[in-house]
Amino acid sequence: MRKRIFWNIFLSSLIAALLLGGVVLLAQYSIFENLVFSELASESRYVQSGLDSAVDENTYLSSLPSTSRLTLIDADGTVLFDNSSDTTKLDNHSDRPEVAEAKSIGIGTSSRFSETQLIKNFYYARLLPDGRVLRVASSQKSVLGMIGTLLPTMLAVFFAIIVISALFARFAAKTIVQPINALDLENPLGNVAYDELAPLLTSMERQRREIIDRMAALSEKQREFTAVTENMREGFILLDTSDRMLAINGSAAQIFGAEPSQVVGAHVLMLNRSVALQQALEQSRTAGSGQATLVRGASTYQVLASQVTGSQTQAGTVILILDISDRVAAEQMRREFSANVSHELKTPLTSILGYAEIMRDGVAKAEDTKRFAGKIYTEASQLMSLIEDIIRLSQLDEKTSLPEFTTVNLKEICEDVCQRLQPQADKAGVSLNVNCANLSVRGIPKILEEIVLNLVDNAIKYNTSNGSVGVTLKSSDNRVDLSVSDTGIGISDEHVSRVFERFYRVDRSRNKQISGTGLGLSIVKHSAETLGATVQLQSKIGIGTTVTISFPAID
Ligand code: ADP
């Protein structure tokens, strides 16, 4: 812009200067012409008066200084005298315009240009009373001639004009552009510049506000988007059309062990090259959406990829990664549970069928019949407790069918259960010691009773003769702790973490003699979780086991 302004001003000044120079030259030339003619007029008057009084005209005319050309022409056009040419060689002058004009109106003027000499001749003719014509002529250089003479001066002036115009144009361009360059675009209306810029500045201010508002709305949307995606437990990845990551939330970054700020902009395969991810993406490209299962470490994820389409074209892909480890584990557990249930039901039933068959066929001796009936009774009882345990577990799984929580005195439950199991303890030669503070917890009486029953039952079952069982109830740190400890056979470390699994029994062959379903501790754990309590088991082989259930205290 500065250059354009410079050249505009510079060329305008130059053209103006040149035009002005030309006009001045022409004006001067015309003034000069008038001046020449008036000088020639007075000279002609002077010569005429000299002729009037001269004795010999030729002598008089010859005596005059030869600054101008003097010509005396007869009435018929014959040249009688000429101070610069031989009259015999001059032709008849009656056709000369100035002579013809003088003859008709008394005075005649004319000027003629000599192209060869670049000279212009000025003629002034005066009609004398006797009919002759006196002509005075002077020659001057033409405009071109004058220009030629003036050329060095004109060139000097021309260069001076160029330099001055350039300097002025530079200064003017700088002065014009400077306030524009100094405009504070952050605050357009605060600028004191040209009045002509006011509409532009007003519109800039309006656009600036519009941009600020739009930016604020966009950042708000971005903040909302980030807040939503960052708080998602699911992994979220947004890809552009070339599968480059536009956004990735914390969960997704954590799953793939990446740093969001470092992977944004990179290709999704830089994040993970698993076949599952590629499969899901491929499917989504062909069918609009795709999914696959991805296993990372101990966790299993479901990858869902969906194409996002703009008004008409494809805009990118959204990938959701859901942690389905619990679901997979639950499915696995359900499968194992069904297999175990069938197996556990089949074992006593086979036994019952066998004894019943012998008795039906009358193969059993009379003295064995009572023993076989006793076996059938024991297996049927085992079957019954198994079925009861399964029902209990399914009730616990179906949380909706549970009754409301009430305040339950846990001391009373512990004492009651121990009293009921006293005969069993006596039979096993195990002493039962109850040391309970009078504490209550929030819960369901039936479930609490089952917890205590299962724990004390195990403590008696897996004890040694002359062993002991201790049931304690005390409060600590806003908790109510119920502990059942025994001096029994104990559980080795490798089994400690597994005894809460459904149907898990430590030593099946040895446990054959000890009745049990392998569901007791899973019922305890499930029940405790339902009541918001935690379970802890500590055991040492040959020394004993302590199971502690920690309930939240009542406020
Ligand atoms: P079960 O019906 O077999 O008692 P549980 O789920 O109650 O089933 O217990 C699972 C297994 O844990 C038992 O088979 C047993 O091997 C072991 N166990 C449970 N309690 C004790 C304990 N107090 N002392 C030693 N082993 C125990």
Residues whose N, C-alpha, C, O or C-beta is under 5 A from the ligand:
A	BS01	ADP	N458 A459 Y462 G488 G490 I491 V499 Y504 R505 V506 D507 S515 G516 T517 G518 L519 G520 L521 S522 T545
